[in-house]
């Protein structure tokens, strides 16, 4: 190395245009924008992740000779995607003309309402969906993966019982997965958002 | 933060804030986050400044603390020290190729060593670096020697 690091450093910064500071017109607006954008991106990424899952379920259904149930599952996942997209549209309904603090507080409220709606869906809709797959398997009676578990003499009531139990287990697992994924994906972002709201409130008081 | 404060007390030192933030971040997004957080913390701590040191020293100290805290908080995956990689597109923050290589090498140092070498490159005396880092001037002299050797190894053959 012929050049000393001091020389590289000093020569480089003589006319270095990159040393122009990022524009800060309103620091909190910039900070808010950055956090809001991150939350938005994470939500959208999370929701878009359902699309390949829908594809996998459809292909898996066909490969396991479970075409009808596979397609049913795919449709349900696509419905979930649509439901989530609808939920996320709540964010765009927020009044961007309101002041920074009001906007952030409203944004936080929408975040909470989206989380609550998702939680309710896991508690009430997932068991229904799982149960409906069992009922479908009972009536379709395909010679397939799931149908193998439904014996000849199994009554509809028994299917409801078994399906209900599996649905309950699914619901609990889904709730735990939801809590864990929320903590992992959004935990830091939500606490940043809360900190920011507290900071701005602190400065105003 | 008032615009006046930013213009009079931060902007004159933005160069060092940018240089430090660049050394602790790998993306433009992180860099802007770190820069803004540093500005915010400088502003928030302005009343704690007791004029025992120069304002620029105070700015370095706050910026370094912010960078160290955010780096730990974000649990950034630092690049493996064993391999010297060509600067990635995302790391090409400057147009100067040698500077990008130097920055890449600096990013491979430990967090504290990064701070020391940046302060040294900004021509701060050992005593002042020691005051910022919280160690003795002798220790800083030894460490700078060691860091420079490390950087030389990392940069050897890359810069001619």
Interface residues (C-beta under 8 A of the other chain):
Chain A: X1 X2 X3 X5 X6 X8 X9 X11 X12 X13 X16 X17 X18 X19 X21 X22 X24 X27 X30 X31 X34
Chain B: X1 X6 X11 X14 X15 X17 X18 X19 X29 X31 X32 X33 X35 X36 X37 X39 X40 X43 X93 X94 X95 X96 X98 X99 X102 X117 X121 X148 X151 X152 X155 X156 X157 X158 X159 X160
